[in-house]
């Protein structure tokens, strides 16, 4: 199933930008403005919300050492509906 997250403020380790995110098969495949959604694509309006691709908890200290490893893993994209 495909998912289009529109108009969110996308936050990554190195930047912040207002854009859309297109997700296919649990993978972010496109990031840009005014992305098109074909029939059957779930669309979420993220206007006024922060979007953290790959994060589950934005408070996690991404690159800090923890018990001889780093608190960084690959996670599936997800948007909180709160």
Backbone as CSV, one residue per row, in Angstrom:
resi,resn,N_x,N_y,N_z,CA_x,CA_y,CA_z,C_x,C_y,C_z
1,UNK,0.837,-1.181,0.000,0.000,0.000,0.000,0.882,1.245,0.000
2,UNK,0.495,2.242,-0.747,1.239,3.491,-0.830,0.636,4.527,0.112
3,UNK,1.491,5.443,0.552,1.096,6.484,1.500,1.741,7.788,1.077
4,UNK,0.957,8.863,1.056,1.475,10.197,0.771,1.220,11.078,1.983
5,UNK,2.284,11.604,2.546,2.195,12.523,3.689,2.443,13.922,3.127
6,UNK,1.422,14.760,3.178,1.491,16.081,2.537,1.776,17.197,3.541
7,UNK,2.570,18.170,3.083,2.735,19.468,3.751,3.314,19.421,5.153
8,UNK,4.034,18.386,5.500,4.648,18.332,6.818,5.994,19.032,6.841
9,UNK,6.446,19.354,8.032,7.806,19.864,8.171,8.696,18.658,8.433
10,UNK,9.457,18.267,7.423,10.277,17.060,7.491,11.567,17.385,8.223
11,UNK,11.843,16.615,9.265,13.028,16.835,10.091,13.947,15.626,9.953
12,UNK,15.188,15.883,9.554,16.206,14.827,9.482,17.398,15.273,10.316
13,UNK,18.411,14.449,10.376,19.597,14.784,11.155,20.209,16.103,10.686
14,UNK,20.180,16.369,9.374,20.865,17.538,8.851,20.007,18.674,8.350
15,UNK,18.670,18.523,8.346,17.859,19.597,7.772,16.403,19.553,8.225
16,UNK,15.702,20.645,7.903,14.253,20.757,8.099,13.689,21.417,6.852
17,UNK,12.608,20.862,6.313,11.998,21.436,5.111,10.525,21.074,5.055
18,UNK,9.715,21.974,4.540,8.292,21.691,4.357,8.129,21.022,3.000
19,UNK,7.591,19.806,2.996,7.466,19.046,1.748,6.516,17.874,1.952
20,UNK,6.380,17.067,0.903,5.581,15.837,0.932,6.536,14.650,0.943
21,UNK,6.064,13.539,1.500,6.831,12.288,1.500,5.936,11.201,0.911
22,UNK,6.458,10.453,-0.057,5.723,9.343,-0.660,6.378,8.044,-0.213
23,UNK,5.568,7.133,0.325,6.057,5.860,0.860,5.414,4.722,0.082
24,UNK,6.252,3.806,-0.431,5.776,2.613,-1.125,6.458,1.396,-0.511
25,UNK,5.662,0.363,-0.214,6.209,-0.870,0.364,7.100,-0.591,1.574
26,UNK,6.623,0.306,2.446,7.305,0.653,3.697,8.658,1.329,3.496
27,UNK,8.864,1.947,2.324,10.108,2.640,2.015,9.792,4.031,1.466
28,UNK,10.482,5.051,1.973,10.332,6.391,1.426,10.947,6.382,0.029
29,UNK,10.125,6.681,-0.982,10.619,6.640,-2.359,10.750,8.020,-2.991
30,UNK,10.008,9.010,-2.479,10.097,10.366,-3.026,9.874,11.391,-1.927
31,UNK,10.593,12.486,-2.030,10.391,13.639,-1.160,10.370,14.854,-2.067
32,UNK,9.352,15.689,-1.931,9.269,16.876,-2.766,7.999,17.647,-2.473
33,UNK,7.807,18.717,-3.201,6.601,19.531,-3.017,5.556,19.149,-4.059
34,UNK,4.313,19.166,-3.624,3.163,18.915,-4.511,3.252,17.578,-5.234
35,UNK,3.630,16.522,-4.513,3.672,15.192,-5.121,2.256,14.741,-5.438
36,UNK,2.097,14.016,-6.522,0.781,13.542,-6.962,0.445,12.205,-6.303
37,UNK,-0.828,12.019,-5.997,-1.314,10.764,-5.434,-2.269,10.121,-6.428
38,UNK,-1.954,8.911,-6.857,-2.860,8.205,-7.761,-3.980,7.552,-6.950
39,UNK,-4.950,6.981,-7.649,-6.080,6.338,-6.983,-5.590,5.232,-6.055
40,UNK,-6.188,5.150,-4.885,-5.855,4.098,-3.932,-4.735,4.441,-2.963
41,UNK,-4.109,5.599,-3.134,-3.031,6.012,-2.239,-3.646,6.679,-1.016
42,UNK,-3.242,6.241,0.181,-3.698,6.886,1.412,-2.968,8.216,1.534
43,UNK,-3.717,9.296,1.813,-3.124,10.623,1.939,-3.362,11.142,3.352
44,UNK,-2.284,11.606,3.978,-2.362,12.197,5.313,-1.925,13.650,5.206
45,UNK,-2.751,14.561,5.710,-2.392,15.980,5.730,-1.608,16.252,7.006
46,UNK,-0.330,16.570,6.864,0.544,16.815,8.012,0.818,18.306,8.205
47,UNK,-0.053,19.156,7.663,0.120,20.605,7.809,0.215,20.958,9.287
48,UNK,1.267,21.714,9.634,1.448,22.131,11.024,2.074,21.079,11.905
49,UNK,2.496,19.964,11.327,3.079,18.870,12.119,4.518,18.613,11.692
50,UNK,5.312,18.100,12.625,6.668,17.677,12.325,6.634,16.228,11.873
51,UNK,7.388,15.906,10.846,7.457,14.540,10.332,8.913,14.084,10.434
52,UNK,9.129,12.964,11.127,10.460,12.418,11.335,10.576,11.094,10.586
53,UNK,10.984,11.096,9.312,11.086,9.834,8.578,12.066,8.882,9.257
54,UNK,11.608,7.673,9.542,12.475,6.662,10.143,12.517,6.688,11.654
55,UNK,11.931,7.698,12.276,11.945,7.796,13.727,10.631,7.267,14.284
56,UNK,10.680,6.745,15.469,9.451,6.415,16.192,9.287,7.402,17.332
57,UNK,10.341,7.670,18.070,10.321,8.592,19.192,11.326,9.704,18.912
58,UNK,10.858,10.935,18.623,11.794,11.993,18.281,12.711,12.403,19.426
59,UNK,12.450,11.924,20.638,13.318,12.265,21.760,14.551,11.361,21.842
60,UNK,14.566,10.281,21.115,15.704,9.357,21.149,16.973,10.102,20.767
61,UNK,18.033,9.876,21.515,19.319,10.508,21.241,20.033,9.668,20.186
62,UNK,19.813,9.998,18.942,20.170,9.178,17.795,21.613,8.699,17.785
63,UNK,22.566,9.574,17.997,23.963,9.177,17.824,24.731,9.063,19.139
64,UNK,24.040,8.934,20.243,24.734,8.804,21.518,25.024,7.340,21.823
65,UNK,26.205,7.058,22.357,26.523,5.668,22.700,25.609,5.158,23.820
66,UNK,25.263,3.889,23.743,24.421,3.266,24.754,24.829,1.810,24.887
67,UNK,25.346,1.436,26.029,25.729,0.055,26.336,26.592,-0.561,25.221
68,UNK,27.666,0.118,24.877,28.654,-0.360,23.904,28.119,-0.417,22.472
69,UNK,27.027,0.279,22.192,26.489,0.378,20.841,25.951,1.784,20.655
70,UNK,25.258,2.047,19.571,24.659,3.354,19.352,23.152,3.201,19.265
71,UNK,22.413,4.177,19.780,20.951,4.154,19.785,20.428,4.582,18.417
72,UNK,20.790,3.830,17.401,20.351,4.149,16.045,20.035,2.851,15.326
73,UNK,18.823,2.738,14.802,18.437,1.555,14.046,17.651,1.981,12.829
74,UNK,17.452,1.070,11.905,16.601,1.341,10.748,15.169,1.011,11.133
75,UNK,14.290,1.972,10.985,12.891,1.761,11.349,12.000,2.130,10.178
76,UNK,10.836,1.539,10.160,9.878,1.808,9.095,9.247,3.174,9.284
77,UNK,8.998,3.912,8.175,8.370,5.228,8.297,6.970,5.130,8.877
78,UNK,6.623,6.059,9.737,5.305,6.061,10.344,4.990,7.485,10.769
79,UNK,3.747,7.872,10.693,3.344,9.204,11.097,2.360,9.077,12.251
80,UNK,2.594,9.823,13.293,1.676,9.828,14.420,0.416,10.606,14.023
81,UNK,-0.731,10.111,14.379,-1.990,10.780,14.063,-2.431,11.723,15.183
82,UNK,-1.598,11.927,16.177,-1.975,12.790,17.312,-2.071,14.224,16.916
